[in-house]
Amino acid sequence: MNNLKKTLALMAALAMTATAFVGCGDDKTSTSESATEATTVAEETTEEATDAPENESSDDETSADDGAAASTDGPGTPDGTLGEGGDALTILCWTEDDLSYMYDVVANATGMDKAMMVYKNVGANGTEANEKYAQVFAADEDVDLFFCDADWNMAYQNNDEYSAPLSGVGITEDMYADAYDYTVPMGKDANGVLKGVTWQVAAGGYAYRTDLAEQYLGITTPEDMQAAISDWDAFWATAATVYEKSEGVTAMADSLGGVWRAYSNGNRTSAWVQDGVITADNSKACLGDFINMAKTNYDAGYISTASQWTDDWLPQGMSAGTQANKTMGFFFPTWSLGAGSQLSKAEGEEGTEGSTYGLYNVVAGPTGWFWGGTWICVSPKTDNATEAGQFLYAMTADAEAMQAYVDAKGDFVNNKTVMANTIAAGTNSNPLLGGQDHLATLADSAAKVDMSIATQYDTTINAELLKAVQAYCEGTIASEDDCVNEFLNKLSESLTDVTVE
């Protein structure tokens, strides 16, 4: 992470903003075996657009209750600042899990040939992609669009060498009157220029094994499960029962990282970095009682020893194998619950040994929370401004296309009317959840997502915190005070443009 900060510092001074925070996010793992690269070279532009997008105004926001819809029927005409005529629309990302569903949606909405859309795999998971992207741009590789995790999208949006104003491809803020409120500010740079847009809202919940809930708790409905874990005290009390009834096999929480995501994005109220400074006092306020809670329940066996994004993590969701039944459930956001998601991998294929396919339900859990999300940005060196605008509009502003994506993928999209209509129609029956509509379950949490305390440094902060807490839980750090000090010391080394006091 320190390497990225140095790279960004050399290439452009990164402005800090107070318009954000997320937990994903998105450490989604890559599912592609190899990168597919476009053969054309992006044209160097001679002039970068620096003005705010046309018609940009925060007064344009309206709620779903008003029945608002996008104010245009398609993207505007590119403003001429970006290149045209390239052979392929090259899309840089760390996974094709979402993109694989987008190709048909975009092709059907725009008439663009699917072969035009080319996935470029950065070759790392969501967190490491933060550093890999900088290397791709430094090497001047062909990129038209790139996906940014909410933990670090601001670092790229605040760098004009990496991201172009979306007005350059005909995308303007007035097209997002029906978007969820936080998503537009999160896509702006420090000067208020719209640099990124998102198709998804990343509310979180607790996905649990219904068979284990009935076996160990006598619970047969999501309503009763929610009552049993309605706050953190209730969650850990229920965890004690599960651990006892399973004879020490089953932990309530899938990982320390899962607990931290839910806790931090549901309980934290202030930004880590304020005026360029991280203080010990503010850090303790941000941490609350998390470290003590983590240590106590990890020692008791109520939090799994598996770590997110490792080989041991998702197999805990199956009923056979070395990790069988080691967790009651997972703290998952909406993007982990649809087709091709983390939940599908945790369940295994239907009919195979140990598969728990369809044996999960999801509830809100002990706190309302969210995890990340993904913003799409445009490279200043794109040679496909028209196609880039068409892709962005279809996936993030076109209600009909976004409805098609909901129906195919089951992701919670960034359009209030589409989501209200989908939930009212009752058409989202998720086979991974035994037919439950997870969109309806998490709708209230989605409406409350607040990223106003996010900073561009959150991915580094989350990573260093979890390393320190993991070491404390495993006994290599002796005390909670030592854990906090280790965390702050690592931040002072990693964040070269932030003061840690």
Buried (B, 14 or more C-beta within 10 A) or exposed (E): BEEBBEBBEEBBEBEBBBBBBBBBBBBBBBEBEEBEBBEBEBBEBEEEBEEBBBBBEEEBBBBBEEEBBBBBEBBBEBBEBBBBEBBBBBBBBBBBBBBBBBBEBBBBBBEBEEEBBBBBBBBBBBBBBBBBBBBBBEEEBBBBBBBBBBBBBBBBBBBBBBBBBBBBBBBBBBBBBBBBBBBBBBBBBBBBBBBBBBBBBBBBBBBBBBEBBEBBBEBEEBEEBBEBBBEBEBBBBBBBBBBEBBEEBBBBBBBBBBBBBBBBBBBBEEBBBBEEEBBEEBBEEBBBEBBEBBBBBBEBBBBBBBBBBEEBBBBBBBBBEEBBBBBBBBBBBBBBBBBBBBBBBBBBEEEEEBBBBBBBBBBBBBBBBBBBBBBBBBBBBBBBBBBBBBBBBBBBBBBEBBBBBBEBBBBBBBBBBBBBBBBEEEEBEBBBBEEBBBBBBBBEBBBBBBBEBBBBBBBBBBBBBBBBBBBBBEEEBEEBEBBBBBBBEBBEEBBEBBEBE
